[in-house]
Every structure is written in structure tokens, then in C-alpha cells.
Amino acid sequence: MDHPRSPDARPWVWELPQWPTFTWDDGTLEGYVARFVRDTAWQAGGITFIGGEDLIEVHLGWLTDEATETSAIEGESLQRDSVRASMLHFFGLQPKLQAPAAERGVARVTVEAYRSFHEPLSHEMLHGWHLSLMSHSPTIRELGTYRAGEESAQIVTVRRGRMQDAKLHYLAPPGTRVAAEMDAFVGWYNEATERATERQALSVSGAAHLYFECIHPFEDGNGRMGRLLAEKALARCLGRPSMIPLSVTIHARRPDYYRALETCRHSLDARQWQAWYADTVLEALAAGCLRLTRHAAQARMFDTLKGRLNGRQDKALRRLFREEPRGFEGGMSSANYQSITGAASATATRDLSGLARLGALRRTGRGRHTRYWLNAPLLDEVRAGRGSPGPPGGVSARRTGRGS
């Protein structure tokens, strides 16, 4: 069967003789790997400072954000409160569930992937995820199953709303090849994630996402499924849920994400993709560490101040922590405090001064320029030592990794 060529007539990646043997240079990833190992160790240690309801909240917040943002990458806007309520339901923490089908579906899949991170991948698992994730879509003909017809899935950009002006970005294998391709993928995925060390987690999860996207086995939902598989691969390599907000970070880098994937539409050379993916995981991990630090700092502060805060002060402090790691823009003023708590002007001034005396807040400025900031050394230390990942140094090795 003849397949449409790209504008420059090059063969698609799955038509190449060495498919699906992706290659990359492990040496160029060494700097990323060193930071990944350091930061995941820090994250694992940080979790030990959080327990009980605070730890539940950490996991719920991370999963809710991931579920919401992986849909946003595909242009689907979900109600975050409904996603969170669905999460609580599927964790057995909220008996009743009233949420739209899309929010229920993505929450179910996210919880299932989280709970089964250590389990081998299977076709049944993938079919079940797809069924839950996409059952709200009225246009999908092949729901909860791989593509099976002779047609190839096309990734196109439609210009000015006219199909005749559509630009073809990628043509996936025809449906008649998908079952065999997915047999090979699932076998590779399980072997690679089972034997991988922590130092190989970045390259294995990056290869898993790329390999899956090139097959494009489902009629729709492949991006969301592929990101789930990348996070599952990270968790399986680490031996624990990764708590890395990968989809949140990819959403912020969405144009670059698609450009990085496109470097392998006609080539098995995955060096650019793997470097971009590793950099993105490190940025996500840094954000995850900041979030974890926020929860640890909050737990520590409220434990220290137990019984010494009034309801207004408690509410205002929690609001300040919710704004981390970005921080409360411009600092907390008396007017902000009044808006958040409903306090009168004099009460707001008295409450804020009290929080400063207790060591919960720092004060800057005078008079109408007075502002208050969280006094959380843990957050300050992490902010000072962790930012967006920069170019790793010390690259010298020239070793080749393989995606199959």
C-alpha cells in the first residue's frame, strides 16, 4: 500500500530499515542524569518530612495538576475542581461523584496509572486507559482498542479552517501494522523499564514516549497516553511514584515539545529529542521539589504555631503558602489581608503584626508601603539552589543508547 510522503518525499521513521532502533548519545545526557539522580534523592528524602493528611494533599495536588494539564496540552480545558473531586472518589475518599465525563475519565486513568506504576505494561492496561480517557468523545470509532483498518493516522495542521490547506506533519503506520508494532513496543517497554537503573530513567522514559508517539496506535488520545507511559516509565525505573509534574511543564513548553518530537518523524537519531526531554524532566523535577518543600515548610510552621493563631491568621497563612513557589505577588499588604479574611483595617494591621512577632512573616517597608512575606527558610534555601535546569557540563563520553 502506498502512503503519502512528506513535502520533501522522505520516508517516515517507521519505514526506515532500522526501525524501531532509535539511537542517542548517552554521553550528552550525563550532566542531566547527574542532576536527576541528585534531585530525585532529595525529593525522596523530602517526603519523609511530610505525613498524614499533608502527604495525601501533596499526592492529590500533583495528580490533579497532571490530569488537568495533560488535557490542556491537547486543547481540552477541564474543570480542575471536578478533576480533584473525581480523584478523591477513585481513591475512596469521597463516596459521591458528580463530575463531567471528561474529568471523571482522566482522573480514573491518572489514579490507575499511579497505583499500578510497578506493574508491567499490557495491552489490556492500555485499552482500559484509552476507554476511560476517551469515552466522552462522540467522534471516536475505535474506542478502547488499537487502530486496525488500512488507513494511516495523520497529524495535520489545518490552515484557515480549510482541509485543502492542511499541512501534513506526520503519517503513522497503517492500522494493519499496529497490533504487531504494539506487541513489539510492550515487550520492549517492559524489558527496558524492568532492567533500567535510576541513571537510565531519563533515556528510557524519553524513548518510551517517542516510540509510542511514532506508532500512534489509537485513533485519538495518543499524546495523553504517551505522557502517562513516560511518567509510568520514570516511576518504574525509580521504584516509586515519581511525583514529577511532567505534563505541567510540557504544557508550558508546548511549541518546543512538538518541535522536538518532529525531529524524529523521518529519523531514528533521537539525540535532540532526548536532550529536550531530559531538560524538561529536570525543570519539572525542580518544580516538584519546590512544591514538596512548600508542603514541608507549611507543616513545620503550623506545627510550631499550633494553638497560637486565630482563624483569620490561619486562613491568610494558608493562602500565602498556596501561592508558593511563585510567591504572593508584591507581598501581603493590609488591604490584601482584609480582602482574604474580611477583617477590618485595624484588625488586619494587628493580625499581621502578630504574625511577624510569631516569626511566621517578615515585614518590609513602612507606612502604606508595608508588606509581609512568608518567613520560610526551607523555601528560601531551595529557591536559592534550584532553578530551571541549565546546560549540563562535563560531556565527553561518546556512547550510544538504543530505543529497542
C-alpha positions as CSV (number, residue, x, y, z in Angstrom):
1,M,0.0,0.0,0.0
2,D,1.4,3.4,-0.9
3,H,1.5,6.1,1.8
4,P,1.5,9.8,1.4
5,R,5.0,11.3,1.6
6,S,6.0,14.4,3.5
7,P,6.5,17.5,1.4
8,D,10.2,16.6,0.9
9,A,9.4,13.0,-0.1
10,R,11.5,11.5,2.7
11,P,10.3,8.1,4.2
12,W,8.6,8.2,7.6
13,V,10.6,6.9,10.5
14,W,8.7,3.6,10.7
15,E,9.6,2.9,7.0
16,L,13.3,3.1,7.7
17,P,15.3,-0.3,7.7
18,Q,16.5,0.0,11.3
19,W,13.1,0.9,12.8
20,P,12.4,1.0,15.7
21,T,16.1,1.2,16.8
22,F,16.3,4.8,18.0
23,T,19.8,6.0,18.8
24,W,21.2,8.7,21.0
25,D,24.5,9.7,22.7
26,D,24.4,8.7,26.4
27,G,27.4,11.0,26.9
28,T,25.5,14.1,26.1
29,L,22.9,13.2,28.8
30,E,25.4,12.6,31.6
31,G,25.0,16.1,33.1
32,Y,21.2,15.7,33.1
33,V,21.5,12.3,34.6
34,A,23.7,13.5,37.5
35,R,21.2,16.3,38.3
36,F,18.3,13.9,38.0
37,V,19.8,11.4,40.4
38,R,20.6,14.2,42.9
39,D,17.2,15.8,42.8
40,T,15.2,12.6,42.9
41,A,17.2,11.6,46.0
42,W,16.4,15.0,47.5
43,Q,12.8,14.5,46.7
44,A,12.6,11.1,48.3
45,G,14.2,12.4,51.4
46,G,11.9,15.4,51.5
47,I,8.8,13.2,51.5
48,T,10.0,11.7,54.9
49,F,9.3,15.2,56.5
50,I,5.6,15.1,55.4
51,G,3.0,12.7,56.7
52,G,-0.7,12.1,57.3
53,E,-3.1,14.5,55.5
54,D,-0.3,16.7,54.3
55,L,1.2,13.8,52.3
56,I,-2.2,12.9,50.9
57,E,-2.6,16.6,49.8
58,V,0.8,16.5,48.1
59,H,-0.1,13.5,46.0
60,L,-3.6,14.8,45.2
61,G,-2.3,18.2,44.1
62,W,0.3,16.6,41.9
63,L,-2.1,14.1,40.3
64,T,-4.8,16.7,39.8
65,D,-2.4,19.1,38.1
66,E,-1.1,16.4,35.8
67,A,-4.5,15.2,34.8
68,T,-5.7,18.8,34.1
69,E,-2.6,19.8,32.2
70,T,-2.1,16.7,30.0
71,S,-5.6,17.5,28.6
72,A,-4.8,21.2,28.2
73,I,-1.8,20.3,26.0
74,E,-4.3,18.8,23.6
75,G,-6.5,21.9,23.8
76,E,-9.1,20.4,26.2
77,S,-10.0,22.7,29.1
78,L,-11.2,20.7,32.2
79,Q,-12.7,21.9,35.4
80,R,-9.9,21.4,38.0
81,D,-12.3,21.2,40.9
82,S,-14.2,18.4,39.1
83,V,-10.9,16.6,38.4
84,R,-9.9,16.8,42.0
85,A,-13.3,15.6,43.2
86,S,-13.0,12.6,40.8
87,M,-9.5,11.9,42.2
88,L,-11.0,11.8,45.7
89,H,-13.7,9.4,44.6
90,F,-11.3,7.0,42.9
91,F,-9.1,7.0,45.9
92,G,-12.1,6.1,48.1
93,L,-12.0,9.4,49.9
94,Q,-15.3,10.8,48.6
95,P,-18.2,8.5,48.2
96,K,-20.4,10.5,45.8
97,L,-19.2,11.7,42.4
98,Q,-20.8,14.4,40.3
99,A,-18.4,15.4,37.6
100,P,-18.4,15.6,33.7
101,A,-17.3,12.5,31.8
102,A,-14.0,14.0,30.6
103,E,-13.0,14.9,34.2
104,R,-14.0,11.5,35.5
105,G,-12.1,9.7,32.7
106,V,-8.8,11.5,33.1
107,A,-9.0,11.2,36.9
108,R,-9.6,7.5,36.7
109,V,-6.7,6.9,34.3
110,T,-4.3,9.0,36.3
111,V,-5.2,7.2,39.6
112,E,-4.9,3.8,37.9
113,A,-1.5,4.6,36.4
114,Y,-0.3,5.9,39.8
115,R,-1.5,2.8,41.6
116,S,0.0,0.4,39.0
117,F,3.3,2.1,38.4
118,H,5.2,-1.0,39.4
119,E,3.2,-3.4,37.2
120,P,4.3,-4.5,33.7
121,L,2.6,-2.8,30.8
122,S,-0.1,-4.8,28.9
123,H,-2.4,-4.4,26.0
124,E,-5.3,-4.7,28.4
125,M,-4.0,-1.9,30.5
126,L,-3.6,0.4,27.5
127,H,-7.0,-0.5,26.2
128,G,-8.6,0.2,29.6
129,W,-6.8,3.5,29.9
130,H,-8.0,4.6,26.5
131,L,-11.5,3.6,27.2
132,S,-11.6,5.6,30.4
133,L,-9.8,8.6,28.9
134,M,-11.7,9.0,25.6
135,S,-15.2,7.6,26.3
136,H,-16.6,11.1,26.5
137,S,-15.6,11.8,22.8
138,P,-18.5,11.2,20.4
139,T,-16.3,11.1,17.3
140,I,-14.0,8.1,18.1
141,R,-14.9,5.0,16.2
142,E,-12.3,2.7,17.7
143,L,-12.6,3.2,21.4
144,G,-10.5,1.2,23.8
145,T,-8.8,-0.6,21.0
146,Y,-5.9,0.0,18.6
147,R,-6.4,1.2,15.1
148,A,-7.0,-1.8,12.8
149,G,-8.0,-0.6,9.3
150,E,-5.8,0.0,6.3
151,E,-5.8,3.8,6.9
152,S,-2.8,5.6,8.5
153,A,-3.3,8.2,11.2
154,Q,-2.3,11.6,10.0
155,I,-1.1,14.5,12.1
156,V,-2.0,17.7,10.3
157,T,-2.4,21.4,10.9
158,V,-5.5,22.9,9.2
159,R,-4.9,26.4,7.9
160,R,-7.7,28.9,7.8
161,G,-10.2,26.1,8.6
162,R,-9.8,24.5,5.1
163,M,-8.7,20.9,4.8
164,Q,-7.2,21.6,1.3
165,D,-4.7,23.9,3.0
166,A,-3.8,21.3,5.7
167,K,-0.1,20.7,6.4
168,L,0.9,17.1,6.9
169,H,3.3,16.8,9.8
170,Y,3.4,13.0,10.3
171,L,1.9,9.8,8.9
172,A,1.8,6.9,11.4
173,P,1.8,3.3,10.4
174,P,-1.4,1.9,8.9
175,G,-3.8,0.2,11.2
176,T,-2.9,-3.2,9.7
177,R,0.5,-2.9,11.3
178,V,-0.4,-1.5,14.7
179,A,-1.1,-4.8,16.5
180,A,2.4,-6.1,15.6
181,E,4.0,-2.8,16.3
182,M,2.4,-2.6,19.8
183,D,3.4,-6.2,20.6
184,A,7.0,-5.1,20.0
185,F,6.5,-1.9,21.9
186,V,5.0,-3.5,25.0
187,G,7.8,-6.2,25.0
188,W,10.5,-3.5,24.7
189,Y,8.8,-1.3,27.3
190,N,8.6,-4.0,30.0
191,E,12.1,-5.2,29.4
192,A,13.6,-1.7,29.3
193,T,11.8,-0.4,32.5
194,E,12.4,-3.6,34.4
195,R,16.2,-3.7,33.9
196,A,16.8,0.1,33.9
197,T,18.7,1.7,36.7
198,E,17.9,5.1,38.2
199,R,20.6,6.6,35.9
200,Q,18.8,5.2,32.9
201,A,15.3,6.5,33.8
202,L,15.6,9.7,31.7
203,S,16.6,8.0,28.5
204,V,14.2,5.0,28.9
205,S,11.2,7.2,29.6
206,G,12.1,9.6,26.8
207,A,12.5,6.7,24.4
208,A,9.2,5.2,25.5
209,H,7.3,8.4,24.8
210,L,8.9,8.9,21.4
211,Y,8.5,5.3,20.3
212,F,4.8,5.2,21.3
213,E,4.0,8.5,19.6
214,C,5.6,7.3,16.4
215,I,3.3,4.3,16.3
216,H,0.3,6.4,17.2
217,P,-1.7,3.3,17.9
218,F,-5.1,4.9,18.9
219,E,-7.5,6.9,16.8
220,D,-7.2,9.8,19.3
221,G,-5.7,10.4,22.7
222,N,-2.1,9.3,21.8
223,G,-0.5,12.3,23.4
224,R,-2.2,11.8,26.7
225,M,-1.5,8.1,26.7
226,G,2.2,8.7,25.7
227,R,2.7,11.1,28.6
228,L,1.2,8.6,31.0
229,L,3.6,6.0,29.7
230,A,6.5,8.3,30.2
231,E,5.6,9.0,33.8
232,K,5.0,5.3,34.4
233,A,8.4,4.5,33.0
234,L,10.0,7.1,35.3
235,A,8.2,5.7,38.3
236,R,9.1,2.1,37.4
237,C,12.7,2.9,36.9
238,L,12.8,4.8,40.3
239,G,10.8,2.1,42.1
240,R,8.3,4.7,43.4
241,P,5.8,7.2,42.0
242,S,7.9,10.0,40.5
243,M,5.9,13.0,41.7
244,I,7.4,14.9,38.7
245,P,4.9,17.4,37.2
246,L,5.8,16.4,33.7
247,S,2.6,17.4,31.9
248,V,2.5,20.7,33.7
249,T,6.0,21.5,32.4
250,I,5.4,20.2,28.9
251,H,2.3,22.4,28.7
252,A,4.4,25.4,29.4
253,R,6.8,24.3,26.7
254,R,4.2,23.1,24.2
255,P,5.6,24.6,21.0
256,D,9.0,23.2,21.7
257,Y,7.5,19.9,22.7
258,Y,6.0,19.4,19.2
259,R,9.2,20.6,17.5
260,A,11.3,18.1,19.5
261,L,9.0,15.2,18.5
262,E,9.2,16.2,14.9
263,T,12.9,15.8,14.8
264,C,12.2,12.0,14.7
265,R,9.5,12.0,12.1
266,H,12.0,10.9,9.4
267,S,15.0,9.9,11.5
268,L,15.9,7.3,14.2
269,D,18.5,9.8,15.5
270,A,16.9,10.8,18.9
271,R,19.7,13.0,20.2
272,Q,17.7,16.2,20.0
273,W,14.6,14.7,21.5
274,Q,16.4,13.0,24.4
275,A,18.2,16.2,25.3
276,W,15.0,18.3,25.2
277,Y,13.1,15.7,27.2
278,A,15.8,15.4,29.8
279,D,15.9,19.1,30.2
280,T,12.1,19.2,30.6
281,V,12.1,16.5,33.2
282,L,14.7,18.3,35.2
283,E,12.7,21.5,35.1
284,A,9.6,19.6,36.2
285,L,11.5,17.9,38.9
286,A,12.8,21.2,40.2
287,A,9.2,22.4,40.3
288,G,8.1,19.3,42.1
289,C,10.9,19.7,44.7
290,L,9.7,23.3,45.4
291,R,6.1,22.1,45.8
292,L,7.3,19.4,48.2
293,T,9.3,22.0,50.2
294,R,6.3,24.2,50.3
295,H,4.3,21.5,52.0
296,A,7.1,20.6,54.4
297,A,7.6,24.3,55.3
298,Q,3.8,24.7,55.8
299,A,3.6,21.6,58.0
300,R,6.5,22.7,60.1
301,M,5.2,26.3,60.6
302,F,1.6,25.2,61.5
303,D,3.0,22.6,63.9
304,T,5.1,25.3,65.6
305,L,2.2,27.8,65.8
306,K,-0.4,25.3,66.8
307,G,-2.9,27.0,69.2
308,R,-1.4,30.4,68.7
309,L,-3.3,31.6,65.6
310,N,-6.8,32.9,65.2
311,G,-8.9,31.8,62.3
312,R,-8.1,34.8,60.1
313,Q,-4.4,34.4,60.5
314,D,-4.7,30.7,59.8
315,K,-6.6,31.4,56.5
316,A,-4.1,34.1,55.4
317,L,-1.1,31.9,56.0
318,R,-2.6,29.1,54.1
319,R,-3.3,31.4,51.2
320,L,0.3,32.6,51.2
321,F,1.5,29.0,51.1
322,R,-0.8,28.2,48.2
323,E,0.9,30.9,46.1
324,E,4.3,29.2,46.5
325,P,6.7,28.5,44.9
326,R,5.9,31.6,42.8
327,G,5.2,33.6,45.9
328,F,2.4,36.1,46.7
329,E,2.9,38.9,44.1
330,G,4.1,42.1,45.7
331,G,3.9,40.8,49.2
332,M,0.9,40.7,51.6
333,S,-0.5,44.2,52.4
334,S,-3.1,45.1,54.9
335,A,-5.6,45.6,52.0
336,N,-4.8,42.1,50.8
337,Y,-5.3,40.7,54.2
338,Q,-8.7,42.4,54.5
339,S,-9.8,41.0,51.2
340,I,-8.8,37.5,52.1
341,T,-10.1,37.4,55.6
342,G,-12.9,40.0,55.7
343,A,-11.1,41.7,58.6
344,A,-11.4,45.4,59.4
345,S,-8.4,47.7,58.7
346,A,-7.3,47.9,62.4
347,T,-7.7,44.1,62.9
348,A,-5.7,43.4,59.7
349,T,-2.8,45.5,61.0
350,R,-2.9,43.9,64.4
351,D,-3.1,40.4,63.0
352,L,-0.2,40.9,60.5
353,S,2.0,42.4,63.2
354,G,1.2,39.4,65.4
355,L,2.2,37.0,62.7
356,A,5.5,38.9,62.3
357,R,6.2,38.7,66.1
358,L,5.5,35.0,65.9
359,G,8.1,34.6,63.2
360,A,5.6,33.5,60.5
361,L,6.1,36.6,58.4
362,R,8.8,39.0,57.5
363,R,8.0,42.7,57.2
364,T,9.5,45.2,54.7
365,G,8.7,48.8,54.1
366,R,6.9,51.4,56.2
367,G,3.5,53.0,56.3
368,R,1.4,52.4,53.3
369,H,4.3,50.6,51.7
370,T,4.5,47.9,54.4
371,R,4.4,44.4,53.0
372,Y,4.6,41.0,54.6
373,W,6.3,37.9,53.3
374,L,6.4,34.2,54.4
375,N,9.3,33.6,56.7
376,A,10.1,30.0,55.5
377,P,13.8,29.3,55.4
378,L,13.2,26.0,53.7
379,L,11.7,27.6,50.7
380,D,14.4,30.3,50.5
381,E,17.1,27.6,50.5
382,V,15.5,25.6,47.7
383,R,14.8,28.7,45.7
384,A,18.4,29.8,46.0
385,G,19.8,26.4,45.0
386,R,17.3,25.2,42.4
387,G,16.1,27.0,39.3
388,S,15.4,26.0,35.7
389,P,17.9,23.4,34.6
390,G,20.8,24.9,32.7
391,P,23.1,23.2,30.1
392,P,24.9,20.3,31.8
393,G,28.7,20.4,31.7
394,G,31.4,17.8,31.6
395,V,30.2,16.0,28.5
396,S,33.0,13.8,27.0
397,A,31.8,10.2,26.6
398,R,30.6,9.0,23.2
399,R,28.4,6.1,24.0
400,T,25.3,5.2,22.1
401,G,21.9,4.2,23.6
402,R,19.2,2.3,21.8
403,G,15.5,2.6,21.9
404,S,14.8,-1.0,21.2
